Amino acid sequence: MKRWMAAVAAVAATFALVPTHAGTAQLAIGTGATGGVYYPLGQAIARLIARYVPGVEASVKVTGGSVENVQLIKTGRAQLGFTMADSAWDAFQGLERFHDGHVPLRTLAVFYPNRMHVVTLDGRGITRFADLKGRRVSTGAPNSGTEVMALRLIEAEGLDPRHDVTRVSLPLAESIAALTSGRIDALFWVGGVPTPALEQLATTSGLHMRLIDHGEAAERMRARYGPIYLASRILPNAYPGQKAESSNIDVWNLLIVPANADAAVVYRVTRALFEHKDQLAEVHHDAAMLEVKNQTPNASPIPYHPGAMRYFRERGMH
């Protein structure tokens, strides 16, 4: 019993866990908005940790997304978090919003591709990206991965985000409310397909959601920011009423931990996620893309944590 309690105490010290009731320790997972994909997947991960990682419990934090999750890990207020690869790279290198100093992050797993959505409604006179000039658009919540990528995409499409559009910074639910009420003309969102809140928008009576093509900008973004962004497509019928394929840009999602996180704990969490990913896929089908074969050195722009690498090597990855 003393050895068990000592192990729990060590976990709390090295993984910055918060002690809870006797014999357990608590970690926080940075997720995103409740209408997105990070939040329900974070809840599912918390359940897996509670079930399959003895001595550790987890809770989720509703956040603005990638950038905020990195900041929470930097300050010790979260011990796991979702982030898009571009935000992780900026934080690791001390670039852009992290110019005041790099954040010592490590990747636990490359999860699934996040897909940029540029969303408007029929009747707003927007059928191509250039039509956004002079319009009011939401570029996502402040300090979110959506905001980072939206600003980069607007520039890659030849528009100035400071002068050619009127920007508002709203989380997804508020963006959708503003779009349906006419207070904005379009919104940017980076998330899994389908995103529940956009599914609801697509089924709203009297409205027809339209996705704006932008995949051709991927090469320009890669040329400036590195091989983080990929041209992709959102398939027909991914959302109700979306009969045509839409070109878009993808960026992979990472599950990140502090660089000094305890390797034994990270190993056990990694093993739980990969060996029970079917329970994550029940929450959102994109979780089925959590594959060991995707955990290659080129898949993540930042290094993997040694605890995660231990599990991947056991599964035959070199």
C-alpha positions as CSV (number, residue, x, y, z in Angstrom):
1,M,0.0,0.0,0.0
2,K,2.8,2.4,0.9
3,R,4.5,1.6,-2.5
4,W,1.2,2.4,-4.3
5,M,0.7,5.7,-2.5
6,A,4.3,6.6,-3.3
7,A,3.7,5.9,-6.9
8,V,0.6,8.1,-6.9
9,A,2.6,10.9,-5.2
10,A,5.3,10.6,-7.8
11,V,2.7,10.9,-10.6
12,A,1.3,14.0,-9.0
13,A,4.7,15.6,-8.8
14,T,6.0,14.8,-12.2
15,F,2.9,15.1,-14.4
16,A,1.7,18.2,-12.5
17,L,-1.4,16.3,-11.4
18,V,-3.8,17.7,-8.8
19,P,-4.5,15.4,-5.8
20,T,-8.2,14.5,-5.4
21,H,-9.7,11.8,-3.3
22,A,-7.6,9.1,-1.6
23,G,-5.5,7.0,-4.0
24,T,-6.1,9.1,-7.1
25,A,-4.7,12.1,-8.9
26,Q,-6.4,14.5,-11.4
27,L,-5.2,15.8,-14.7
28,A,-7.0,18.4,-16.9
29,I,-7.5,18.1,-20.7
30,G,-7.6,21.2,-22.8
31,T,-10.3,20.8,-25.4
32,G,-12.4,23.4,-27.3
33,A,-15.9,24.7,-27.7
34,T,-18.8,22.4,-26.7
35,G,-20.1,22.4,-30.3
36,G,-16.9,21.2,-31.8
37,V,-15.1,17.8,-31.9
38,Y,-12.2,18.4,-29.3
39,Y,-14.7,18.7,-26.4
40,P,-16.6,15.3,-26.8
41,L,-13.4,13.5,-27.7
42,G,-11.8,15.0,-24.6
43,Q,-14.6,13.7,-22.5
44,A,-14.2,10.3,-24.0
45,I,-10.4,10.4,-23.3
46,A,-11.2,11.3,-19.7
47,R,-13.4,8.3,-19.4
48,L,-10.7,6.0,-20.8
49,I,-8.1,7.4,-18.4
50,A,-10.4,6.9,-15.4
51,R,-11.2,3.3,-16.6
52,Y,-7.8,2.1,-17.8
53,V,-5.1,4.2,-16.1
54,P,-5.2,3.2,-12.4
55,G,-4.6,6.0,-9.9
56,V,-5.4,8.8,-12.4
57,E,-8.6,10.6,-13.2
58,A,-9.1,13.3,-15.8
59,S,-11.5,16.2,-16.4
60,V,-12.0,18.4,-19.5
61,K,-11.7,22.1,-19.8
62,V,-13.9,24.1,-22.3
63,T,-11.4,26.4,-24.1
64,G,-10.9,28.5,-27.1
65,G,-9.0,25.7,-28.8
66,S,-5.4,25.1,-29.9
67,V,-3.6,28.3,-28.7
68,E,-5.3,28.4,-25.4
69,N,-4.6,24.7,-24.8
70,V,-0.9,25.3,-25.4
71,Q,-1.0,28.2,-23.0
72,L,-2.8,26.1,-20.4
73,I,-0.1,23.5,-20.6
74,K,2.7,26.1,-20.4
75,T,1.2,27.5,-17.2
76,G,0.5,24.0,-15.7
77,R,-3.3,24.4,-15.8
78,A,-3.7,21.5,-18.2
79,Q,-1.6,18.4,-18.6
80,L,-3.1,17.1,-21.8
81,G,-4.5,19.1,-24.7
82,F,-5.6,19.1,-28.3
83,T,-3.9,21.4,-30.7
84,M,-3.5,21.8,-34.4
85,A,0.0,21.1,-35.8
86,D,0.6,24.7,-36.8
87,S,-0.1,26.1,-33.4
88,A,2.1,23.4,-31.8
89,W,4.9,24.2,-34.2
90,D,4.7,28.0,-33.4
91,A,4.7,27.3,-29.7
92,F,7.6,24.8,-29.9
93,Q,9.7,27.3,-32.0
94,G,8.6,30.4,-30.1
95,L,7.0,32.0,-33.2
96,E,4.1,34.3,-33.9
97,R,1.9,34.4,-30.8
98,F,4.6,32.6,-28.8
99,H,7.4,35.0,-29.7
100,D,8.0,35.6,-25.9
101,G,9.5,32.2,-25.6
102,H,9.1,28.6,-26.9
103,V,6.8,26.2,-25.0
104,P,8.4,22.8,-24.1
105,L,5.8,20.6,-25.6
106,R,5.8,17.0,-26.8
107,T,3.4,15.0,-28.9
108,L,1.6,12.1,-27.3
109,A,-0.2,11.2,-30.5
110,V,-1.1,12.5,-34.0
111,F,-4.8,12.1,-33.9
112,Y,-6.9,13.0,-37.0
113,P,-6.9,15.8,-39.7
114,N,-8.7,19.0,-38.8
115,R,-10.5,20.4,-41.8
116,M,-10.9,24.1,-42.6
117,H,-14.5,25.1,-43.2
118,V,-15.4,28.4,-44.8
119,V,-19.1,28.6,-44.3
120,T,-21.8,31.0,-45.6
121,L,-25.5,30.7,-46.4
122,D,-27.2,30.8,-49.8
123,G,-28.5,34.2,-50.6
124,R,-25.5,36.1,-49.1
125,G,-23.9,36.6,-52.5
126,I,-20.8,34.5,-51.6
127,T,-19.9,31.7,-54.0
128,R,-16.1,31.9,-54.0
129,F,-13.4,33.1,-51.6
130,A,-12.8,36.4,-53.3
131,D,-16.5,37.3,-52.6
132,L,-15.5,37.7,-48.9
133,K,-13.9,41.0,-49.7
134,G,-15.8,43.8,-47.9
135,R,-17.8,41.3,-45.8
136,R,-18.1,40.7,-42.1
137,V,-16.6,37.4,-41.1
138,S,-15.9,35.5,-37.9
139,T,-12.3,34.1,-37.8
140,G,-13.0,32.0,-34.8
141,A,-12.5,32.4,-31.0
142,P,-9.6,34.5,-29.8
143,N,-6.5,32.4,-29.2
144,S,-7.9,29.5,-31.2
145,G,-6.3,27.4,-33.9
146,T,-9.1,28.4,-36.2
147,E,-8.1,32.1,-35.8
148,V,-4.5,31.3,-36.6
149,M,-5.3,29.3,-39.7
150,A,-8.1,31.6,-40.9
151,L,-5.8,34.6,-40.9
152,R,-3.2,32.7,-42.8
153,L,-5.7,31.5,-45.3
154,I,-7.2,34.9,-45.9
155,E,-3.7,36.2,-46.8
156,A,-2.9,33.2,-49.0
157,E,-6.1,34.0,-50.9
158,G,-4.8,37.5,-51.6
159,L,-6.9,39.4,-49.1
160,D,-5.7,41.6,-46.3
161,P,-7.3,40.4,-43.0
162,R,-6.9,43.9,-41.5
163,H,-8.5,45.9,-44.3
164,D,-10.3,43.7,-46.9
165,V,-12.7,42.0,-44.4
166,T,-14.4,43.2,-41.2
167,R,-13.3,40.6,-38.6
168,V,-15.1,39.5,-35.5
169,S,-13.6,36.9,-33.2
170,L,-16.3,34.5,-32.0
171,P,-16.4,30.9,-30.9
172,L,-18.3,28.5,-33.1
173,A,-21.7,28.7,-31.5
174,E,-21.7,32.5,-31.4
175,S,-20.4,32.5,-35.0
176,I,-23.3,30.4,-36.2
177,A,-25.8,32.6,-34.3
178,A,-24.3,35.7,-35.9
179,L,-24.4,34.1,-39.3
180,T,-28.0,33.0,-39.1
181,S,-29.1,36.4,-37.7
182,G,-27.3,38.3,-40.5
183,R,-24.7,40.0,-38.3
184,I,-21.9,38.3,-40.2
185,D,-21.7,36.9,-43.8
186,A,-19.4,34.0,-43.3
187,L,-17.4,32.1,-40.7
188,F,-14.2,30.1,-40.5
189,W,-14.0,26.9,-38.5
190,V,-11.4,24.2,-38.3
191,G,-12.6,20.9,-37.0
192,G,-13.5,17.3,-37.7
193,V,-16.1,16.4,-40.3
194,P,-18.9,16.4,-39.4
195,T,-18.8,19.1,-36.7
196,P,-22.0,18.7,-34.7
197,A,-22.8,22.5,-34.6
198,L,-22.5,22.7,-38.4
199,E,-24.6,19.7,-38.8
200,Q,-27.3,21.5,-36.8
201,L,-26.9,24.6,-39.0
202,A,-27.2,22.5,-42.1
203,T,-30.5,21.1,-41.0
204,T,-32.0,24.5,-39.9
205,S,-35.3,25.1,-41.6
206,G,-35.2,27.9,-44.2
207,L,-31.4,28.0,-44.4
208,H,-29.0,26.4,-46.8
209,M,-25.4,26.1,-45.7
210,R,-22.7,26.6,-48.3
211,L,-19.0,25.6,-48.1
212,I,-16.6,27.8,-50.0
213,D,-13.7,26.2,-51.9
214,H,-10.2,27.1,-50.9
215,G,-8.0,24.1,-51.3
216,E,-5.9,25.8,-54.0
217,A,-4.3,28.0,-51.3
218,A,-2.6,25.0,-49.7
219,E,0.6,25.3,-51.7
220,R,1.0,29.0,-50.9
221,M,0.5,28.3,-47.2
222,R,3.0,25.5,-47.3
223,A,5.5,27.7,-49.1
224,R,5.3,30.3,-46.2
225,Y,4.7,28.1,-43.1
226,G,6.2,24.8,-44.0
227,P,4.7,21.3,-44.7
228,I,1.9,21.6,-42.2
229,Y,-1.1,22.2,-44.5
230,L,-2.5,19.8,-47.0
231,A,-5.0,20.3,-49.8
232,S,-8.0,18.1,-49.2
233,R,-11.7,17.8,-49.8
234,I,-14.9,17.5,-47.9
235,L,-16.9,14.8,-49.6
236,P,-20.5,15.1,-50.8
237,N,-23.1,14.5,-48.1
238,A,-20.6,15.1,-45.3
239,Y,-23.3,17.6,-44.1
240,P,-27.0,17.4,-44.8
241,G,-27.8,19.1,-48.0
242,Q,-24.2,19.3,-49.2
243,K,-24.5,17.5,-52.5
244,A,-21.2,18.7,-54.0
245,E,-17.6,18.1,-53.1
246,S,-15.8,21.0,-51.5
247,S,-12.0,21.6,-51.7
248,N,-10.4,22.6,-48.4
249,I,-7.2,22.6,-46.4
250,D,-6.4,20.1,-43.7
251,V,-4.0,20.3,-40.7
252,W,-3.4,17.4,-38.4
253,N,-4.5,17.4,-34.8
254,L,-2.1,16.5,-32.0
255,L,-2.6,15.4,-28.5
256,I,0.2,17.2,-26.5
257,V,1.7,16.9,-23.1
258,P,4.4,18.9,-21.3
259,A,8.0,17.9,-22.1
260,N,8.6,17.0,-18.5
261,A,5.5,14.8,-18.1
262,D,6.3,11.5,-16.4
263,A,7.2,8.9,-19.1
264,A,5.5,6.0,-17.3
265,V,2.2,7.9,-17.0
266,V,2.4,9.0,-20.7
267,Y,3.0,5.4,-21.7
268,R,0.0,4.2,-19.8
269,V,-2.3,6.9,-21.2
270,T,-1.0,6.3,-24.7
271,R,-1.6,2.6,-24.4
272,A,-5.1,3.1,-23.1
273,L,-6.0,5.4,-26.0
274,F,-4.7,3.2,-28.8
275,E,-6.0,-0.1,-27.3
276,H,-9.5,1.3,-26.7
277,K,-9.8,3.7,-29.6
278,D,-13.1,2.0,-30.6
279,Q,-14.7,3.8,-27.6
280,L,-13.4,7.1,-28.9
281,A,-14.7,6.3,-32.4
282,E,-18.1,5.9,-31.0
283,V,-18.0,9.5,-30.0
284,H,-16.7,10.7,-33.4
285,H,-15.7,8.6,-36.3
286,D,-12.5,10.6,-37.0
287,A,-11.0,9.0,-33.9
288,A,-10.7,5.8,-35.9
289,M,-7.8,7.5,-37.6
290,L,-5.8,7.1,-34.4
291,E,-3.3,4.6,-35.8
292,V,0.2,3.6,-34.8
293,K,1.2,3.7,-38.5
294,N,0.4,7.4,-38.5
295,Q,2.9,8.1,-35.6
296,T,5.9,8.6,-37.9
297,P,8.7,11.2,-37.3
298,N,7.3,13.3,-40.1
299,A,3.8,13.2,-38.9
300,S,4.3,15.6,-36.0
301,P,6.2,18.9,-36.3
302,I,7.3,18.6,-32.7
303,P,9.0,15.6,-31.0
304,Y,7.1,12.7,-29.5
305,H,7.2,12.2,-25.8
306,P,9.5,9.3,-24.8
307,G,6.5,7.6,-23.0
308,A,4.5,7.6,-26.2
309,M,7.5,6.4,-28.2
310,R,7.9,3.4,-25.8
311,Y,4.4,2.3,-26.7
312,F,4.9,2.9,-30.5
313,R,8.1,0.8,-30.5
314,E,6.4,-2.0,-28.7
315,R,3.9,-1.9,-31.5
316,G,6.7,-2.2,-34.1
317,M,7.3,1.4,-35.1
318,H,11.0,2.3,-35.7
